[in-house]
């Protein structure tokens, strides 16, 4: 069984978690002691529980070898269960993956394409959600890229490019540069009415926004855990509907793909009846333990305050940053509807290069990125409004230096 170190919640945490979950969460984040960290859409900082889990794993492997292997292997199963519960999916639909790109390629390379088929994606997707589909051109598959309107995705425009040969619509839940959050329920409903499957790159939304796959019937999903979920790089989750398991060719197989995975002396390649068939070899146990430890912070807040609490908090903070940036003379690109907003606030300051603002922010211990021709701030639930002031001061610094 996992040790208590995988559980960041203690009885003493409960009152604070109920009364002020955001400051409680902030105490779990060592990065907040030094930095105004507004770069979660790039790489999120590790939580303290994640670091403790990684250190425990390293120490035990160093001192005892594989003696504790069963305990750490159990973390893989515990994470799979947590991911399934979080998403409202079946545990057998969860596949643990090294990164989002791997999850996308499971579908892109495994799908039974025929010459003349097509895939529809919005323009402005992160390359990981474009290249694997583009790579199918060698199999006679057309990639249709639908223009967006300043980052906004119009579903009517998207479906104008869908026809009887469209097999998959692949889209990000939240645009990595624009911060635009797509109307996922309507997208899936309209796609399925046309017999089209939906792949969701969920990396910029998973953990923040509520997604219940029991009511929104996404066909495939993938997300890395190193951004908003505050886990380490190189570990994430995918979801493949059970009804589609045999639709996808399992092209990357290994000992763990088989139903009798530990029957080394009598190998028999009969694939598992679950998405674990797409996990060919040894699991990344330290990555699983760290992501599990961080994800339990989210779980604790959700259980105490409801499934929408984290997303509502993030939208509230992003709206406040948007207001302050506009007051400071910035031009922001935040969607007008809260239903399309996210934790990403991309902005420009006339006459100042985005890189100059990013550098000035770093001098004030504030971390942001440059994306989409502007400065991208990405706010998490544990941030607070005090984290915004160094960025606003950095804009003044950059103005004076220009």
C-alpha positions as CSV (number, residue, x, y, z in Angstrom):
1,X,0.0,0.0,0.0
2,X,1.2,3.6,-0.6
3,X,2.7,5.3,2.3
4,X,1.2,8.3,4.0
5,X,3.6,10.5,2.2
6,X,1.5,10.1,-0.9
7,X,-1.4,11.8,1.0
8,X,-0.8,15.5,1.5
9,X,-3.9,16.0,3.5
10,X,-3.8,15.5,7.3
11,X,-6.5,16.0,9.9
12,X,-4.9,19.3,10.8
13,X,-5.3,20.6,7.3
14,X,-9.1,20.2,7.2
15,X,-10.1,23.6,8.9
16,X,-7.8,25.6,6.7
17,X,-8.8,23.7,3.6
18,X,-12.5,24.5,4.3
19,X,-12.0,28.2,5.2
20,X,-9.2,29.3,2.9
21,X,-8.2,26.6,0.4
22,X,-6.1,28.9,-1.7
23,X,-3.7,30.0,1.0
24,X,-3.6,26.4,2.2
25,X,-2.7,25.3,-1.4
26,X,-0.1,28.1,-1.6
27,X,1.7,26.6,1.4
28,X,2.1,23.4,-0.6
29,X,4.0,25.3,-3.3
30,X,7.7,26.2,-2.4
31,X,8.0,28.3,-5.6
32,X,5.7,30.9,-4.0
33,X,8.3,31.8,-1.4
34,X,10.5,33.4,-4.0
35,X,8.7,33.8,-7.3
36,X,5.5,35.3,-8.6
37,X,5.0,32.3,-10.8
38,X,2.7,33.0,-13.7
39,X,3.9,30.4,-16.2
40,X,1.9,27.2,-15.6
41,X,1.0,26.9,-19.3
42,X,4.6,26.3,-20.0
43,X,6.0,24.2,-17.1
44,X,4.4,24.2,-13.7
45,X,6.5,24.1,-10.5
46,X,6.5,20.9,-8.4
47,X,4.4,20.9,-5.3
48,X,6.0,20.0,-2.0
49,X,4.2,16.6,-1.8
50,X,5.6,15.8,-5.3
51,X,9.1,16.6,-4.2
52,X,8.7,14.5,-1.1
53,X,7.5,11.5,-3.1
54,X,10.4,11.8,-5.5
55,X,12.9,12.0,-2.8
56,X,11.4,9.0,-1.0
57,X,11.6,7.0,-4.2
58,X,15.2,7.9,-4.9
59,X,16.3,7.2,-1.3
60,X,14.6,3.8,-1.2
61,X,15.9,2.8,-4.6
62,X,19.4,3.9,-3.6
63,X,19.4,2.1,-0.3
64,X,17.3,-1.0,-1.0
65,X,17.2,-1.6,-4.7
66,X,13.9,-3.1,-5.8
67,X,12.7,-4.3,-2.4
68,X,10.0,-1.6,-2.4
69,X,9.0,-2.2,-6.0
70,X,5.5,-3.4,-5.2
71,X,4.7,-0.3,-3.2
72,X,5.8,2.0,-6.0
73,X,4.1,-0.1,-8.7
74,X,0.9,0.3,-6.7
75,X,1.2,4.1,-7.2
76,X,0.6,3.5,-10.9
77,X,-2.7,1.8,-10.2
78,X,-3.6,4.5,-7.6
79,X,-2.9,7.3,-10.2
80,X,-4.9,5.4,-12.8
81,X,-7.8,5.2,-10.4
82,X,-7.6,8.9,-9.5
83,X,-7.4,10.0,-13.1
84,X,-10.5,7.9,-14.0
85,X,-12.4,9.2,-11.0
86,X,-11.4,12.8,-11.8
87,X,-12.6,12.5,-15.4
88,X,-15.6,10.3,-14.9
89,X,-14.1,7.6,-17.0
90,X,-13.7,3.9,-16.5
91,X,-10.4,2.9,-15.0
92,X,-9.8,0.5,-18.0
93,X,-9.9,3.6,-20.3
94,X,-6.9,5.3,-18.7
95,X,-3.4,4.9,-20.1
96,X,-0.3,6.3,-18.4
97,X,1.9,8.0,-21.0
98,X,5.3,9.8,-21.0
99,X,3.8,13.0,-22.6
100,X,0.9,14.4,-24.6
101,X,2.6,13.7,-27.9
102,X,2.7,10.0,-27.2
103,X,-1.1,10.0,-26.4
104,X,-1.8,11.8,-29.7
105,X,0.3,9.4,-31.7
106,X,-1.4,6.4,-30.1
107,X,-4.5,7.6,-32.0
108,X,-3.0,9.1,-35.1
109,X,-0.8,6.1,-35.8
110,X,-3.2,3.4,-34.6
111,X,-6.4,4.6,-36.4
112,X,-7.5,2.5,-39.4
113,X,-7.1,5.3,-42.0
114,X,-8.2,4.8,-45.6
115,X,-7.0,7.0,-48.5
116,X,-9.4,9.9,-48.9
117,X,-10.1,10.2,-45.1
118,X,-9.6,13.6,-43.5
119,X,-8.9,15.1,-40.1
120,X,-10.1,18.6,-39.0
121,X,-8.1,20.7,-36.6
122,X,-8.3,24.4,-35.8
123,X,-5.4,26.6,-36.8
124,X,-3.1,27.7,-34.0
125,X,-2.8,24.3,-32.4
126,X,0.4,23.5,-30.5
127,X,2.6,21.5,-32.9
128,X,2.1,18.3,-30.9
129,X,-1.6,18.4,-32.0
130,X,-0.7,19.0,-35.6
131,X,2.3,17.1,-36.6
132,X,1.0,13.6,-35.8
133,X,-2.1,14.2,-37.9
134,X,-0.1,15.9,-40.7
135,X,2.1,12.8,-40.7
136,X,-0.8,10.7,-42.0
137,X,-0.6,12.4,-45.4
138,X,1.7,9.5,-46.4
139,X,-1.3,7.2,-45.9
140,X,-3.5,9.3,-48.2
141,X,-5.2,11.2,-45.3
142,X,-6.0,14.9,-45.7
143,X,-5.4,17.4,-42.9
144,X,-7.9,20.3,-42.9
145,X,-6.8,23.3,-40.8
146,X,-9.6,25.7,-40.0
147,X,-8.7,29.4,-39.5
148,X,-9.5,31.0,-36.2
149,X,-10.5,34.5,-35.3
150,X,-7.8,36.0,-33.0
151,X,-7.6,32.7,-31.3
152,X,-11.4,32.1,-31.0
153,X,-12.8,29.0,-32.5
154,X,-16.1,29.2,-34.2
155,X,-17.8,25.8,-34.3
156,X,-19.8,26.7,-37.3
157,X,-16.6,27.5,-39.2
158,X,-15.1,24.3,-37.9
159,X,-18.0,22.1,-39.1
160,X,-18.1,23.8,-42.5
161,X,-14.9,21.8,-43.1
162,X,-16.4,18.5,-41.9
163,X,-17.8,16.1,-44.5
164,X,-18.6,12.4,-45.0
165,X,-14.9,11.6,-45.2
166,X,-14.0,13.3,-41.9
167,X,-13.0,10.7,-39.3
168,X,-11.6,12.8,-36.4
169,X,-11.7,16.4,-35.1
170,X,-8.7,17.0,-33.0
171,X,-8.6,20.1,-30.9
172,X,-7.1,21.6,-27.7
173,X,-9.4,22.2,-24.8
174,X,-7.7,25.5,-24.2
175,X,-5.5,27.2,-26.8
176,X,-1.9,27.4,-25.5
177,X,-1.3,30.9,-26.8
178,X,-4.9,32.4,-27.0
179,X,-6.3,30.9,-23.8
180,X,-9.5,30.3,-25.6
181,X,-11.5,27.4,-24.1
182,X,-13.6,25.6,-26.6
183,X,-17.3,24.7,-26.0
184,X,-16.5,21.0,-25.6
185,X,-20.0,19.8,-25.0
186,X,-21.4,21.3,-28.2
187,X,-18.3,20.2,-30.2
188,X,-18.7,16.6,-29.2
189,X,-22.5,16.5,-29.7
190,X,-22.2,18.0,-33.2
191,X,-19.3,15.7,-34.2
192,X,-21.1,12.6,-33.1
193,X,-24.2,13.5,-34.9
194,X,-22.1,13.4,-38.0
195,X,-20.3,10.2,-37.1
196,X,-17.0,12.0,-36.4
197,X,-14.8,11.1,-33.4
198,X,-13.2,13.8,-31.2
199,X,-9.7,13.8,-29.9
200,X,-9.0,16.3,-27.1
201,X,-5.6,17.7,-26.2
202,X,-6.4,18.5,-22.6
203,X,-3.0,19.7,-21.3
204,X,-4.0,23.3,-20.8
205,X,-7.3,22.5,-19.0
206,X,-6.9,19.2,-17.1
207,X,-7.0,19.8,-13.3
208,X,-8.4,23.3,-13.6
209,X,-11.7,23.0,-15.4
210,X,-14.5,20.5,-14.8
211,X,-14.8,17.7,-17.3
212,X,-17.2,14.8,-16.7
213,X,-16.8,12.2,-19.5
214,X,-20.0,10.6,-18.4
215,X,-21.9,13.6,-19.9
216,X,-19.4,14.9,-22.5
217,X,-18.5,11.8,-24.6
218,X,-15.0,12.7,-25.7
219,X,-13.6,9.7,-27.6
220,X,-9.8,10.2,-26.9
221,X,-7.9,12.5,-24.6
222,X,-4.3,13.1,-23.7
223,X,-2.5,15.5,-21.3
224,X,0.9,15.7,-19.7
225,X,1.0,16.4,-16.0
226,X,3.9,18.9,-15.9
227,X,1.8,22.1,-16.5
228,X,-1.4,22.8,-14.5
229,X,-1.3,19.5,-12.6
230,X,2.1,20.5,-11.0
231,X,3.7,17.2,-11.7
232,X,7.1,16.4,-13.2
233,X,7.9,16.5,-16.9
234,X,7.7,13.3,-18.8
235,X,4.5,11.8,-17.3
236,X,0.9,12.1,-18.2
237,X,-2.4,10.4,-18.8
238,X,-4.5,9.4,-21.9
239,X,-8.1,8.2,-22.1
240,X,-9.2,5.8,-24.8
241,X,-12.9,4.8,-24.7
242,X,-13.3,1.1,-24.2
243,X,-15.5,0.9,-27.3
244,X,-12.4,2.1,-29.3
245,X,-9.7,-0.1,-27.8
246,X,-9.9,-2.6,-30.7
247,X,-10.3,0.2,-33.3
248,X,-6.8,1.4,-32.7
249,X,-3.9,-0.8,-33.7
250,X,-1.5,-1.3,-30.8
251,X,1.7,-0.6,-32.7
252,X,4.1,-0.3,-29.7
253,X,3.8,-3.5,-27.7
254,X,5.8,-5.1,-25.0
255,X,5.6,-7.5,-22.0
256,X,3.1,-5.2,-20.2
257,X,0.7,-5.1,-23.2
258,X,-0.2,-8.7,-22.7
259,X,-3.0,-10.1,-20.4
260,X,-0.5,-12.4,-18.7
261,X,2.1,-9.7,-18.3
262,X,4.3,-11.6,-15.8
263,X,4.3,-14.9,-17.6
264,X,7.8,-14.3,-19.0
265,X,8.6,-18.0,-19.6
266,X,5.4,-18.7,-21.5
267,X,4.8,-15.5,-23.6
268,X,1.5,-15.2,-25.3
269,X,0.6,-11.9,-27.1
270,X,-3.1,-11.6,-26.2
271,X,-3.6,-7.9,-25.5
272,X,-5.1,-6.6,-22.3
273,X,-8.8,-5.7,-22.4
274,X,-7.9,-2.2,-21.2
275,X,-5.9,0.9,-22.3
276,X,-3.0,-0.5,-20.3
277,X,-2.2,-2.5,-23.5
278,X,-0.7,0.8,-24.8
279,X,1.8,0.8,-21.9
280,X,4.4,-1.6,-23.4
281,X,7.0,-1.7,-20.6
282,X,8.0,-0.7,-17.2
283,X,6.1,2.3,-15.7
284,X,7.7,5.6,-14.7
285,X,7.1,5.0,-11.0
286,X,8.8,8.1,-9.7
287,X,6.8,10.2,-12.2
288,X,3.6,8.5,-11.1
289,X,4.2,9.0,-7.4
290,X,5.0,12.7,-7.9
291,X,2.0,13.4,-10.1
292,X,-0.3,11.5,-7.8
293,X,1.0,13.5,-4.8
294,X,0.3,16.8,-6.6
295,X,-3.1,15.7,-8.0
296,X,-4.3,14.8,-4.5
297,X,-4.1,18.5,-3.6
298,X,-6.6,19.2,-6.4
299,X,-8.7,16.3,-5.2
300,X,-8.8,17.7,-1.6
301,X,-10.0,21.1,-2.8
302,X,-12.5,19.6,-5.1
303,X,-14.0,17.4,-2.4
304,X,-14.2,20.4,0.0
305,X,-15.5,23.0,-2.4
306,X,-17.0,21.3,-5.4
307,X,-15.9,20.4,-9.0
308,X,-16.1,24.0,-10.3
309,X,-14.2,25.7,-7.5
310,X,-10.7,25.5,-9.0
311,X,-11.8,26.7,-12.4
312,X,-13.9,29.6,-10.9
313,X,-10.9,30.7,-8.8
314,X,-8.6,30.7,-11.8
315,X,-11.1,32.7,-13.9
316,X,-11.5,35.2,-11.1
317,X,-7.8,35.8,-10.9
318,X,-7.3,35.9,-14.6
319,X,-10.1,38.5,-14.9
320,X,-8.5,40.7,-12.3
321,X,-5.1,40.5,-14.0
322,X,-6.8,41.4,-17.3
323,X,-8.3,44.4,-15.7
324,X,-5.0,45.6,-14.2
325,X,-3.1,45.1,-17.4
326,X,-5.6,47.1,-19.4
327,X,-5.4,49.9,-16.8
328,X,-1.6,49.8,-17.3
329,X,-2.1,50.3,-21.0
330,X,-1.7,46.7,-22.2
331,X,-3.8,45.2,-25.0
332,X,-5.1,41.9,-23.8
333,X,-6.6,39.0,-25.7
334,X,-8.9,37.5,-23.1
335,X,-12.2,36.1,-24.5
336,X,-15.2,38.1,-23.6
337,X,-17.3,35.1,-22.4
338,X,-16.3,33.5,-19.1
339,X,-17.2,30.1,-20.7
340,X,-14.4,30.6,-23.1
341,X,-11.9,32.0,-20.6
342,X,-9.0,30.2,-19.0
343,X,-6.0,30.8,-16.8
344,X,-4.1,32.2,-19.7
345,X,-3.9,36.0,-20.2
346,X,-1.9,37.0,-23.3
347,X,-1.2,40.7,-23.9
348,X,0.9,43.2,-25.7
349,X,2.2,46.6,-24.7
350,X,2.5,49.0,-27.7
351,X,6.0,49.9,-28.5
352,X,7.6,47.2,-26.3
353,X,8.9,43.8,-27.4
354,X,7.3,40.9,-25.4
355,X,10.8,39.6,-24.6
356,X,11.7,42.8,-22.9
357,X,8.7,42.5,-20.6
358,X,9.5,38.9,-19.9
359,X,13.1,39.8,-19.0
360,X,12.0,42.8,-16.8
361,X,9.6,40.5,-15.1
362,X,12.3,37.9,-14.4
363,X,14.4,40.7,-12.8
364,X,11.5,41.2,-10.4
365,X,11.1,37.4,-9.7
366,X,8.1,37.0,-11.9
367,X,7.9,34.3,-14.5
368,X,5.9,34.6,-17.7
369,X,6.4,33.4,-21.3
370,X,6.3,34.9,-24.8
371,X,3.7,33.1,-27.0
372,X,1.6,34.1,-29.9
373,X,3.4,37.4,-30.5
374,X,2.7,38.6,-26.9
375,X,3.4,38.0,-23.3
376,X,1.6,35.1,-21.8
377,X,0.7,35.0,-18.1
378,X,-0.9,31.8,-16.9
379,X,-2.4,31.9,-13.4
380,X,-3.1,29.0,-11.1
381,X,-5.5,28.7,-8.2
382,X,-2.7,29.1,-5.6
383,X,-1.7,32.4,-7.0
384,X,-3.0,35.6,-5.5
385,X,-3.4,39.2,-6.6
386,X,-0.1,40.2,-5.0
387,X,1.6,38.0,-7.6
388,X,0.5,40.5,-10.3
389,X,2.3,43.5,-9.1
390,X,5.8,42.5,-10.1
391,X,4.5,42.0,-13.7
392,X,2.9,45.4,-13.7
393,X,6.1,46.9,-12.4
394,X,8.0,45.1,-15.1
395,X,5.9,46.8,-17.7
396,X,6.9,50.2,-16.3
397,X,10.6,49.0,-16.2
398,X,10.4,48.0,-19.9
399,X,8.8,51.3,-20.8
400,X,11.5,53.3,-19.1
401,X,14.2,51.2,-20.8
402,X,12.7,51.5,-24.3
